Each structure stands twice: as structure tokens, then as C-alpha cells.
Amino acid sequence: MKYKLLAMLLTALMLASPAVGFWHPPPGPQPPCTYFGTLINGNYTWAFKEPADGFCDDFHVTVYIANVTDLYGYDFVLAWDASYFNLVSWTVATNIWTAQAIIFNGTIAANQYEQIVTALPPSTGATGDFQLADLVFHINNDVCPNSQGASGWFPLYVAKASDSCSGKITLCNGVWATWTFTPVKPELTIIPAIEVNSVVGSQFTASVLIKNIVKMTDFDIEIAWNQYLHDPLINCWPLAGMWSTLLTTDEKSVILNGALFNTTTATITVNSPECGWYNSTDQVGTVRVIADVVDALASINATNPSQTFWLFNVTFTKCDAWFCGAQPHYYPKPNHDWSLENASTPIYFTYISVSSDCGLLDYTVFTYTNALFTFVPVPGDLDGSGHVDIADLMIESGYYGATVSCNSGDIPAGNPSNGFTYYYDLNHDGVIDIYDIVIVAKNFCRTTPSDP
């Protein structure tokens, strides 16, 4: 019963005696005497981790007075950095006195807001902590990712308080909320991050994705991949130091995201080697795409920067890394009669140029993740079908009895139709015989890659 009466008393006090403050600032710097303060979204400090928090967000600034006795009127002028924020709306507190008069509330400059309020009879002076105003601000200019960020505060350049006797209330220094912009680097990614396959002639699609970009307007991005250098330990011409193509593509296999970018004005340049062997020093293939954001989406990612968008896709065809069916490079290893050699190439960014309403973003601004393609042969799979069957036995038996010598000139170059008998000597004993056929036969029906 005692607690029920106490609760009723407190409720009545809140309703009938607005001169007692029940609002309190959050934990933080609180001078012992009367002071004005500001908060951003209820905090003394606020880090705008753009664009993770969302470009063009709204946020609230609270103006309050604390540790006050006999408050009967106040006047303050709030200031802000107009290059980043603009004032959208404001609300004057009406729960301090039973009656009050708003003398002035509104903007006096592009970066200043003033509020003058006084109590009216029968109100009495208010004591405690009070929220005076709530102001809604809009982020109108993001900090570019290639900047060092920005910081500031929301101070009161005028702060006056009067008691009920028209006397000046002495104030401590104000406690102003501070803000910082911490740019988040845009992310570029190529997926899938890892592609492993064993079938010559099959395809896969690599996608270039972007995330955390603010108000993007255009891009110019190039990706590349390498050819494969055969083990220089193979001292057999023309194998040692030879390059063979792992992946190939063409312009029709590059697809731009037409929902976001102008396909009619885009430029797509493909420099891809054909499947085969090369002695050339040009062992890199490239795809370069230049495109503008469509007019209707000129503010791409303006409202949801954390969303991931795909820019363009490239469909690659997997070549025969060994250029003779899919017969891989066999060579002896310790404690093994024979083993297979895998072949890998990274798919990586070689040029990045992206513009936004912030301007041209520097290459170093981005974080980027490359991809890796690896062709892992199936032991005994001589035609690159991904499984060992009668066709592979027929290929091996077709060379039965052939002798192989690095110096015999029986390793023709250039055209796979000539056949590389060197490769069908699976145990490298210099002759293609029953032992080589057994290697294929032991893997008959196998579809799993090698594990040297």
C-alpha cells in the first residue's frame, strides 16, 4: 500500500509540477554548475562511418540545460558546419512550464538556429535538467573516400538563462557534441574467389563486384590473367620455359550490368590469347570495361552504400594447359613413378578508375580481392573430358611402341594435331608401353582430380 501511494504521488508530481526536471543527460562530462549541452542522436560523440551509415542520412541534435535552479527563460544560438549538414526541422520543448511563450525559433543564417523562450504565469521557475529543443539535420555532403575525413561539433555561440527574478543564471562552459566522418574504402571483388576444374572446354563466369561506393558516376576497370609457364626443369625443347594458355575469352563473353550502366556508350576491350602454346613474352590476357551510370541512377548507392553491385561479368573458356588433348605434364617425383602438375593463374585488377560526385577516386582508395583459377587434371584423362574412359585407353594405345627422346626431334611444336608423344610416356622411361597403358587403366572411371 505504501509503494502504491508513493507511485501515485510521483505521478501527480510529474503532471502537476513541471518545475521539477525528470529528463537527464546521458553519462558523460557534467559540470557541477548550470550548463548548456548538445547531443547527437543521444550521444556526446558521433562517428559517421560513411558510407557504412548510409549517405544522406538524417540525425538528431538535442539542445539541453542541466543543473539549473529557478529557470524562467533562455536564449541560445546553435551553429554547425553548413558544408556538411543542413537543418531540416526543429521542435521546441513544451514540458518545462505549464505556460510559456516562444519569442523566436528559427534560422538566422545558413548555419545558425536561434531559440528564445520564456515562462508565463502561473508557471514557476523550473529546477533540474531539461531538453530544450530537438533539431533534425541532413547529411548533404559526404566525405570522399580519398580524403582524410572530417570532424567538428555542434556548439552554442549564444547561451543565456534567466531566473524568475529576471536575474542572470551563471553558467559553466557548455558541453558540445562532437562528430567525425570516417570514410570507408570502397571494395572491389572478383568472384568466385577460387575456381577449380578438370574439364577442358568448360566455362565459368567471373563477376566484378563493387561495394561501399557513394554516388558513383562512372568506372574504368581492367582485369587480367596470366598464361602458365611450364616447369623449366623439363629440359626438353620446346617444353622448357614454354607458356600455354589456361583461359580464353572474347568481347561477346563480357556482359555489362545494363540495369545500372549505359550499354550504348560503354567501351569493352578484350586482349585474350587463344588456347595454345606461346614463346611470346606477352603472357597476359586483359579485359577492360569503361561505362557511365545511366542518367536515372546518377546517384547509385546514394541511399544504400553497403549494398553490393556487379559491374560486369566475364565468361572464360578453360583451355588445355598442356596442348595435347588434356594430357598433363608428367614427371618423376621422389618415391613416385609419376605425378601430375596442376596449373594456376590469378585473375586480378590491373587498373581501377572510379568517379563519383566526390570526383575521381584514387586507385589506392580501394580495397580489392582477386580470384584464382586452377586446372587440376584427372590422372589418366587424356582427352580432357573430366573422366577416364575407353577413349583415353585408345589414345594411349595409339602411341604404343613409340620411343621418346628429348633429342630425337619427335616433339613437334605449334600444332596439337601433330601430337606430343613426349606426354604419353607417362612414367618417363623413354618408351610408350604396357606400363603407360596400366597407368591409364588403374584410373579407369576416375573423375576426381589429382593430388600430387
Order of alpha helices (4+ residues) and beta strands (2+ residues): alpha-beta-beta-beta-beta-beta-beta-beta-beta-beta-beta-beta-beta-beta-beta-beta-beta-beta-beta-beta-beta-beta-beta-beta-beta-beta-beta-alpha-alpha-alpha
